């Protein structure tokens, strides 16, 4: 059964990328081009770039900014690139993804929750989920999902906590609140 590594969620205005291997059943000496077709609040495509047997799919932030948030159906389409009467297209995977609105792109600015805080909540939820389901890999309907290890999540949590501390410190300084640090200096008369 064909598999894909496409993430289940994307955020508009961010860089999107993933890689997929060419399925074994697309054999022969033909050259195949891969693309994902998305249908939802908008319609768009992301074409793959071949390197060996791996296709890389990318969309830059300048391109994803204009895509509307919502649920999308996707199809992975393989097109035979041979110039012959037997040219064909093969759809081997279909599924659903969600595109989230980027809070930084909303009119009116930030929603009050920074990216670091929002991501920390998700990382802590993932860490907590290890206590009830300590599974690192699961396959559902032919789609394999690999979770980050507990060690990776703990490392990411530490990085996010430091980022939140920097944000809080910068906000206090901006408001003129004492951040608890002392700056010592000495005035000297010019000689």
Helices and strands as residue ranges (DSSP letters): E 9-11, E 16-21, E 32-39, E 43-51, E 54-59, H 61-64, E 70-80, E 89-100, G 103-105, H 115-132, E 137-140, E 143-146, H 150-175
